[in-house]
Amino acid sequence: MDLTALSDRLAIFLWRIEQQLAFSTGPFANRHRYNENGHRVLVGLSVKETFEFETLDELAPLDETGNHIPWRDGVPITSREKRWLELYLQHEEAWETLVAKRYARQPVPPGL
């Protein structure tokens, strides 16, 4: 099987899974849900945490004087970056749990 055919089969497979799950699992999936009060939140985060995460996510990694701060060896430096990472990991864990539960409930699509 050539690479194009394999890629097409994979795309069809993922499309079928997403149809059964009723939400996208791709890299650009909408990871927001509505909580019991109708507020749009990131999976695994409260309304306040979602707001905080999205605010921190929009901020450039700058120090107190406005200079760019790169993470050293992938490790956050500022308390703002550490908080962003903490919220991100909390959300990512909840997202992975949600996807795993949804996949576990679905039968394998016929023909794949």
C-alpha positions in Angstrom: 0.0 0.0 0.0 1.5 3.4 -1.0 1.7 6.3 1.4 -1.2 8.2 -0.2 -3.6 5.3 0.1 -2.5 4.8 3.7 -3.0 8.4 4.5 -6.5 8.3 2.9 -7.4 5.3 5.0 -6.2 7.0 8.1 -8.2 10.1 7.3 -11.4 8.0 6.8 -10.7 6.1 10.0 -10.3 9.3 12.0 -13.4 10.8 10.4 -15.5 7.8 11.3 -14.2 7.8 14.9 -15.0 11.5 15.2 -18.5 10.9 13.9 -19.1 8.2 16.5 -17.6 10.3 19.3 -19.5 13.4 18.3 -16.4 15.6 18.8 -13.0 16.1 17.1 -9.9 14.4 18.5 -7.5 16.0 16.1 -4.7 18.5 17.0 -7.1 21.4 16.5 -10.1 19.9 18.3 -12.3 22.2 20.3 -11.4 21.3 23.8 -14.1 23.6 25.3 -17.3 22.3 26.9 -20.2 23.9 28.6 -20.4 23.4 32.4 -23.6 22.8 34.4 -24.2 26.6 34.5 -23.8 27.0 30.7 -20.4 28.6 30.9 -17.8 27.7 28.2 -14.8 26.1 29.9 -11.8 24.1 28.9 -12.2 20.4 29.8 -10.9 19.8 33.4 -10.8 23.5 34.3 -13.3 25.8 36.1 -14.6 29.0 34.7 -12.0 31.0 36.6 -9.2 28.6 35.7 -10.2 28.7 32.0 -10.1 32.5 32.0 -6.8 32.5 33.8 -5.3 29.9 31.4 -6.5 31.8 28.3 -5.2 35.1 29.7 -1.8 33.6 30.5 -1.7 31.8 27.1 -2.1 35.1 25.3 0.7 36.8 27.2 4.2 36.8 25.6 6.9 35.2 27.8 8.4 38.5 29.1 10.2 39.3 32.3 9.2 42.3 34.5 11.2 44.7 32.2 9.6 43.5 29.0 12.4 41.3 27.7 11.7 38.0 26.1 12.4 35.0 28.4 13.1 31.6 26.7 12.4 28.5 28.8 15.8 27.0 29.8 15.8 23.4 28.7 12.0 23.4 28.4 11.5 24.4 32.0 9.3 27.4 32.8 11.1 30.2 34.7 8.5 32.8 35.8 5.6 32.1 38.2 3.3 33.1 35.3 4.8 30.4 33.1 4.7 27.8 35.9 1.0 28.6 36.5 0.3 28.3 32.8 2.0 24.9 32.7 0.1 23.7 35.8 -3.3 24.6 34.2 -2.3 23.1 30.9 -1.3 19.8 32.5 -4.6 19.7 34.5 -6.6 20.4 31.3 -4.5 17.9 29.2 -5.0 15.1 31.8 -8.8 15.7 31.8 -8.9 15.8 28.0 -7.0 12.5 27.6 -9.3 10.9 30.2 -12.4 12.1 28.2 -11.1 10.9 24.9 -10.1 7.5 26.4 -13.6 7.1 27.9 -15.3 8.0 24.6 -13.0 5.6 22.6 -13.6 2.8 25.1 -17.4 3.0 24.7 -17.3 2.9 20.9 -17.1 -0.3 18.8 -14.5 -0.5 16.1 -15.9 0.8 12.7 -16.6 -2.0 10.3 -14.0 -2.6 7.6 -11.1 -1.1 9.5 
